[in-house]
Amino acid sequence: MAKIKKDFERKKFHNPLFPRLGRKKNPVNRWLIIGGLFVAGLLGVMILNLSGYFNIRAVEVSGNEYISQEEISNLIYAQMKQRRFLLFSQSSLIFFSQSRAAKALTDQFYFDQVQIKKLWPSRLNVKITEKFYALIMVSRTQRYYVDFTGRAIKLIDEKGAVVKSSSGNTQIIRSQASIDNRPLVFNLNNDAIKPGQMILPNETVNFVDELHALLKSNANFTVSHYSLDNLSGKDLTMITQNGWKAIFNASGSAESQAALLDLILGQKIQDKSKLKYIDLRFEGKVFYQ
């Protein structure tokens, strides 16, 4: 019988109960590789940034009606002069902060919504959703757009004029108030007003808006403007282009007072040229002269 020769050189003496000893990975090398990749990426971005390829060359604005494109663009250009992360100019599309610009526009102009998109390699698209304004308030000879919450949202320029192009090269210049056709309300107390300030109760704004719409569609006279003795008061005076006035209670029903005005003018006033005022503030009673 042949003897089996044992190969003691191949024999394994590893104990499976103990972990196998192997080469230890050096964590320092791993972090060096990560750090090197980060630095290389940062240098690449800086080189691209310095090349000017991603410099913002155009700002496109859409959705604006009451706030001009120039005003919106100027605020964007002002931010482009600032730095981000202390090192990088925001004139580069790479480092321009959309959220910071959107907040600045909302804080400045009280927009309902602002969306800013980067259009690579060198354009910004700014989409605006403006708050609808209910009326124009005049105080201390200055005019302000006022939204439906009663907030003054913008100071209108002194002339309040806009230029609209027509056919050919003709340009039509008209007042913003006449184009927007919103009610004009004078603050007779001449309070100081700042954009962003709540100046009128919501109830008063809604009353003026509803009354103006009713008179515009049903009345046989033309409204010139309205006035308030003070911003918190409820006595609203309407002045017609013929000079006579009607005084309303802004805490009451606009529909019922407009209907009563129409009734008085139709049945009680024979000669409107001699009419001075009609007082509708007191329920069940009407005074006129």
C-alpha positions in Angstrom: 0.0 0.0 0.0 1.4 3.3 -1.1 2.1 5.9 1.6 0.5 9.4 1.2 3.1 12.1 1.3 1.9 15.1 3.3 2.9 18.6 2.2 3.5 20.5 5.4 4.5 23.6 3.5 1.0 24.1 2.2 -0.7 23.5 5.5 -2.7 26.5 6.8 -2.6 27.2 10.4 -5.1 30.1 10.4 -7.6 30.1 13.3 -11.0 31.1 11.9 -12.0 32.3 15.3 -9.5 35.2 15.0 -9.8 37.9 12.4 -7.3 37.7 9.6 -4.6 40.2 9.7 -4.3 42.3 6.6 -3.0 45.5 5.3 -4.4 48.6 7.1 -5.7 51.3 4.8 -4.2 54.7 5.5 -7.1 57.2 6.0 -4.7 60.1 5.4 -4.3 59.0 1.7 -8.1 58.9 1.2 -8.5 62.5 2.6 -5.6 63.7 0.5 -7.3 62.4 -2.6 -10.7 64.0 -1.7 -9.0 67.2 -0.8 -7.0 67.2 -4.1 -10.2 66.6 -6.1 -12.0 69.4 -4.3 -9.1 71.9 -4.9 -8.9 70.9 -8.5 -12.6 71.4 -9.0 -12.5 74.7 -7.2 -9.6 75.9 -9.4 -11.5 74.8 -12.5 -14.6 76.8 -11.5 -12.4 79.8 -10.7 -10.7 79.6 -14.1 -14.1 79.4 -15.8 -15.4 82.3 -13.7 -12.3 84.5 -14.4 -12.7 83.8 -18.1 -15.9 85.8 -18.1 -17.8 83.1 -20.1 -20.5 82.9 -17.4 -20.8 86.6 -16.8 -24.4 87.8 -16.8 -25.0 89.7 -20.0 -28.8 90.0 -20.0 -31.7 90.2 -17.5 -35.1 89.3 -19.0 -38.2 90.5 -17.0 -41.7 89.3 -17.6 -45.1 89.6 -15.8 -44.6 93.2 -14.6 -47.2 95.8 -15.2 -47.0 98.5 -12.5 -43.3 98.2 -11.7 -41.0 99.0 -14.6 -38.5 96.6 -16.1 -35.8 99.2 -15.4 -36.6 99.3 -11.6 -36.4 95.5 -11.4 -33.3 95.2 -13.5 -31.5 97.9 -11.4 -32.0 95.9 -8.3 -30.6 92.8 -10.0 -27.6 94.8 -11.2 -27.0 96.1 -7.7 -26.8 92.5 -6.4 -24.4 91.6 -9.2 -21.9 94.0 -7.6 -21.9 92.1 -4.4 -19.8 89.1 -3.5 -20.9 85.6 -2.5 -18.9 83.4 -0.1 -16.6 86.5 0.4 -14.7 85.6 -2.7 -16.9 85.3 -5.8 -18.6 88.1 -7.7 -22.3 87.6 -8.3 -21.9 89.1 -11.8 -21.1 85.5 -12.7 -24.2 83.3 -13.3 -22.4 80.5 -11.3 -22.4 82.5 -8.1 -25.5 84.6 -8.5 -27.9 84.0 -5.6 -31.5 83.6 -7.0 -33.1 83.3 -3.5 -31.4 86.5 -2.3 -32.5 88.4 -5.4 -36.1 87.1 -5.1 -36.2 88.2 -1.5 -34.8 91.7 -2.3 -37.4 92.2 -5.1 -40.3 91.0 -2.8 -39.1 93.3 0.1 -38.7 96.3 -2.3 -41.8 96.0 -4.4 -44.2 93.7 -2.4 -44.6 91.2 -5.3 -47.0 88.3 -4.8 -44.4 85.9 -6.3 -40.9 86.1 -7.9 -39.3 83.3 -9.9 -35.7 83.7 -11.1 -34.1 81.2 -13.5 -30.5 80.9 -14.8 -30.4 80.5 -18.5 -26.9 79.3 -19.2 -24.4 80.5 -20.0 -25.1 84.2 -19.4 -28.8 85.2 -18.9 -31.2 85.6 -16.1 -35.0 85.3 -16.5 -37.1 87.1 -13.9 -40.8 86.2 -13.8 -43.0 88.5 -11.7 -46.5 88.0 -10.3 -47.6 91.4 -9.0 -50.3 92.1 -6.5 -53.4 93.7 -8.0 -54.0 97.1 -6.8 -57.4 98.4 -5.9 -57.0 102.2 -6.0 -54.6 105.1 -6.3 -54.2 107.2 -3.1 -53.1 110.8 -3.2 -51.5 112.3 -0.1 -49.2 115.3 0.1 -49.4 115.6 -3.7 -47.8 112.2 -4.1 -49.7 109.2 -5.5 -49.5 105.5 -4.4 -50.8 102.3 -5.7 -52.8 100.6 -2.9 -53.6 96.9 -3.0 -56.8 95.1 -1.8 -55.4 94.6 1.7 -55.0 98.4 2.1 -51.2 98.4 1.7 -49.4 101.1 -0.2 -47.3 99.1 -2.7 -45.6 101.7 -4.8 -45.0 105.5 -5.1 -46.0 106.6 -8.6 -43.6 109.0 -10.3 -44.5 112.7 -10.2 -45.9 112.9 -13.7 -47.5 109.4 -13.5 -47.2 109.1 -17.2 -46.4 106.1 -19.4 -45.4 105.9 -23.0 -47.0 103.3 -25.2 -46.1 102.7 -28.8 -48.8 102.7 -31.5 -48.6 102.0 -35.2 -45.6 103.4 -37.0 -43.3 105.6 -35.0 -46.0 107.4 -33.0 -45.9 107.3 -29.2 -48.9 107.9 -27.1 -48.3 109.5 -23.6 -51.1 109.1 -21.1 -51.4 109.2 -17.4 -51.1 105.9 -15.6 -54.4 106.6 -13.7 -56.4 107.0 -16.9 -54.9 103.9 -18.5 -55.5 101.7 -15.4 -58.9 103.3 -14.8 -58.8 102.7 -11.1 -60.5 105.0 -8.5 -58.5 108.0 -7.4 -58.8 108.7 -3.6 -57.5 111.9 -2.0 -56.4 111.8 1.6 -57.5 115.3 2.8 -55.5 114.9 6.1 -52.3 114.6 4.0 -50.8 111.8 6.1 -47.2 110.8 5.4 -47.2 107.5 3.5 -44.4 105.0 2.9 -44.5 102.1 0.4 -45.2 98.9 2.3 -47.3 100.7 4.9 -50.9 99.6 5.7 -52.9 102.8 5.2 -56.5 101.8 4.7 -58.8 99.2 6.4 -59.6 96.3 4.1 -63.3 97.1 4.5 -62.8 100.7 3.0 -60.8 99.4 0.1 -63.4 96.8 -0.8 -66.2 99.4 -0.5 -64.4 101.9 -2.8 -63.7 99.1 -5.4 -67.3 97.9 -5.4 -68.9 101.4 -5.4 -66.7 102.5 -8.3 -67.6 99.5 -10.4 -71.3 100.1 -9.8 -71.2 103.8 -10.6 -69.1 103.2 -13.7 -71.5 100.7 -15.1 -74.9 102.1 -14.0 -74.6 105.8 -13.3 -75.5 108.6 -15.9 -72.7 110.8 -14.6 -68.9 110.6 -14.5 -66.9 110.3 -11.3 -63.9 112.6 -11.0 -62.4 111.2 -7.8 -63.1 110.3 -4.2 -61.8 111.8 -0.9 -61.4 110.7 2.7 -61.2 113.1 5.7 -58.7 110.7 7.3 -57.3 107.3 6.4 -59.2 105.5 9.3 -62.5 107.3 8.7 -65.6 105.8 7.1 -67.0 108.9 5.4 -66.2 108.6 1.7 -67.0 111.5 -0.6 -67.4 111.1 -4.3 -66.9 114.2 -6.5 -68.4 114.2 -10.0 -67.0 115.9 -13.1 -70.0 118.3 -12.9 -68.9 119.4 -9.4 -71.6 118.0 -7.1 -70.8 115.5 -4.4 -72.2 112.3 -2.8 -71.2 111.2 0.7 -71.2 107.5 1.5 -70.7 105.4 4.6 -67.8 103.0 3.8 -68.9 100.6 6.6 -72.3 100.1 4.9 -73.4 98.4 1.7 -72.0 99.9 -1.5 -74.8 98.3 -3.6 -77.7 99.7 -1.5 -76.2 103.2 -1.3 -75.5 103.2 -5.0 -79.1 102.2 -5.7 -80.4 104.9 -3.3 -78.3 107.5 -5.1 -79.7 106.5 -8.4 -83.3 106.7 -7.0 -82.8 110.2 -5.5 -81.2 111.5 -8.8 -84.1 110.0 -10.8 -87.0 111.0 -8.6 -86.0 113.9 -6.4 -83.5 116.0 -8.3 -85.0 117.9 -11.1 -82.1 120.2 -12.0 -78.6 118.6 -11.4 -76.9 121.8 -12.4 -78.0 123.3 -9.1 -77.2 120.2 -7.0 -74.4 120.6 -4.4 -74.4 117.3 -2.5 -76.3 114.2 -1.5 -75.6 112.7 1.9 -76.3 108.9 2.0 -74.5 108.0 5.2 -77.5 107.6 7.5 -79.7 104.6 6.9 -83.3 105.5 6.2 -82.5 109.1 5.7 -81.1 111.1 2.8 -80.0 114.8 2.8 -79.4 116.8 -0.3 -79.1 120.4 -1.4 
